[in-house]
């Protein structure tokens, strides 16, 4: 079956101008979202761009987002893109590689463990992780925000979903993920790099962590007054989509999966959140006053964080301005026509779901960071705000992610004070600005001050 939207044409989509591969890759590294917005404005809703050594046909704009939301399961697959990642993880049960009924089965099993409510039993410990980090800092320290947020988020997600904080072992997860993604998914590194002893050792260490998690769950099952049940307990009691038991390799991959999920997307989103709060003193002051009022009334529980209306608006504005997933690569599995262009089976496509975030028809003055735009009670049309992508592969942990963003930022505002240190290599408005270093400054009363990158 061929899906048609608009009149088909045999013309190939235009491609972004410049030196083939070089111009695209420099811009996609520096600020992919603004580059894709440029393509949409100059070339229309369909154009070609290179990432790594692969050419993608980009679909951008609201109609493209709605197509991804409504039609992805019928016409697109993620198996081609993420199949190699699954093989490196020793399982065929990764959510990113599954489609159709198997994908729905696994999402149903994992949904409770990745929900916002899963944070509740661990709220004091999550706040404790942030406070411990703050107390490790000295006034004047400079820190790399992205790396620091990775450590915080991996420990928090690990505690909530598996019962174990990885600590320094998150570096093994990072090494594994970086290698597997750049070789198997983005395909910018040669395959031989995964034969390096350092990568193999990181993979072995990561899966040893997975075995440790499973052993904990087998020897210390959930009980009243004891360990709280979590996602790993749910999966160990469940079956595969075909009704058979999960293999030990499946369970090990599930055990380390939450660290992989949090080490990149949520960590980078939180890094941008720190960056935006630090860059805008008025936002910082208002958010800090709101947080202090909450904490002054006693240690908050999960529901109390819903009272942080301005901080939540700042979080949503961060997701709009700096979405961690501004585009969604897929492969065409059934032919279709979109905006006058035919898409054949096997075509590598990239849905630029974040482009609508920077269109002034939906968000006036879109490059300006303005939390107030989310306090008016008005919302953009469905499909415009898409920081977690759209369709069946929408981020399963979106609720947990937003909860952890609020809790972590509230803790940083409560126990630290921070400012940007420099604009860095990419410039202060770059999508990469938040990964630069920053400086710690003292809070009133002599408390430690945490940093922001900039």
Helices and strands as residue ranges (DSSP letters): E 3-5, E 14-15, H 22-43, E 46-51, E 54-60, H 62-75, E 76-77, H 79-88, G 95-97, H 100-111, G 112-114, G 116-122, H 123-135, E 142-144, H 145-161, G 167-169, H 170-180, I 181-185, G 191-195, H 197-219, H 231-236, H 248-261, I 262-266, H 267-279, H 281-296, G 302-307, H 309-321, E 328-332, E 336-338, E 341-343, E 348-352, G 355-358, G 371-374, H 398-415, E 418-420, G 433-435, E 437-440, E 451-453
